[in-house]
Amino acid sequence: MPELILILIIAGVVMGPERIGHIARWLGRTTAQLQMISRSFMRQLSNELDGVDDGHALREAMDEVQALRQELQSLRSEFTSVTNSAATEGKAALDEIEHSIKPPTLNPVAAEKKNGEDTAVAANGPAKTPAPKLPNPLKISDDPE
């Protein structure tokens, strides 16, 4: 209560006596409108609650919500299974591509073993591998290089 009196005194000093009357009327109208809205809301809410037939309509609504939840859960599981299977197929395709495209083997020991010759590496170390032969460049008449 003392804080309210202090606020009213400060408001009177700041606004002056003419504006306090206007503001008091405005606060009175606004409070009356808020009370009217509150009463109409309470009336409407009580009418809605009275309109519920012993909770029968409420039970039906709850059953519908439960059915929708179950349907949502089944759709969610179907979606995750489809995405998991697509991800698995994608990984398998990537693995297949990764293993199908391999560069030629430049290891002479492995190449000799493929040819049927099983030669041992000399005591000095492995044999030096010759550099792979590059293709000849193409000559194009209107190319500056």
N, C-alpha and C positions, 0 to 999 in steps of 0.2 A: 504494500500500500504506500509506503513512503516513496518508493521509486516512481510510482504512477503520479503522485502529487508533484514530484520534482520534474517529471517529464512535462506535465501540464503547465507548470510555471515557466519552464524553458520555452515551450511552444507558444505561450502567451507573449513572452518577451520577443521572440523571433518573428512571429507572424503578425502580431498586432490584434486588437480586439475585433476589427471588421472581418478579417480572414478566419478567425477562430469560429465565428458563427457559421460561416459558409462550410467550413470543414466539418463542424459538428453535425450540421444537417446532412452533408454528404455521407459521413460515417453512419448516421442513423438510417438513411435510406439503404446503404449497402448492407448493413447488418440485417435489416428487415428482409431484403431480397435473399440474402444467404439463408436466413431462417426459413423463408418460404420454400426455397429449393430443397433444403434439408427435410422439411416436413413432407413435401411431395415425393421425395426419394424414399423416405421411410414408408409412406402410404403405399407406393408402388411395390416396394419390396415385400411388405406384408401381404398385399394382394397376390403377388406371385407365389409366395410361400403357402398361402391358403389355397391357391389353385392347384397345387401339387396333390394328386390323389393318393394320399397315404404313402407317398414315396414311390408309387408305381412308375410314374413318368421319370423320376430320378433314377430308378433301377434300370429302366430301359435305356436311358442315356448312358449310364455306366456300362451296361452290356455292350452298347455300340462302341464306346471308347475302348473297351477290352478287345473287341473284335478288330478294330482298327489297329490297335497295338500289335496283335498277333500277325495281322497282314503285313504291317510295317516290318516286323521282325523277320518274316519269311522273305520279303523283298530284299531286306538287308543281307540275309544269308545267301540268297541267290546272286545278288550283285557281287558280294565278296568272292563267291566261288567262281563266277565268270571272270572276274579280274585276276584271281589267282591262277586260273587255268591259262588265261592269255599271257600272263607274266611267265609262267612255266614254259609255254610254247615259244615265247620270244627268247628266253634264255637258251632253250634247246637249239633254236635257229642260229643264234649267235655262236654257240659252241660249234655247231656244224660248219658254219662259215669260217670260223677261226681255224678249225682243223682241216678244212678242205683246201684252203689256199695257203700253201707253204712254199717258201723259196727253195730253190734247188740246193742240195747239200754240197757245201764247198770243202768238206772234210775229206781228204784223199784216203784216209784209212777206212772210213765208212764206205766210200765209193768202191774201194778194192774188195772189201768184204761182200758188197753187193754183187760184184762180178764173179765171186767164187774164189778169189785169191785171198788167202789169209796170211798176210805177211806180218812179221814182227817188226816193231819199231827198232831202229838201230840204237846202239848204245849212246851215240852222240845226241840223241833226241829225235823228235819227230821230223819227218821229211818236210822241206819247205814246199808250200803249196804254190803252184803257179797262179798268177793273177788271172781272173776270168777275162776272156777275150770279149771286148766291146764291139758292137756292130759298127760298120762303116757309116759315116754320116751321109745323109742324102744330099744330093746337089740339086738345088732348085734355082732356076735361071733368074728369077726376079727377087731372090732373097739376098739382102746386102751382106749377110755373113757367109 
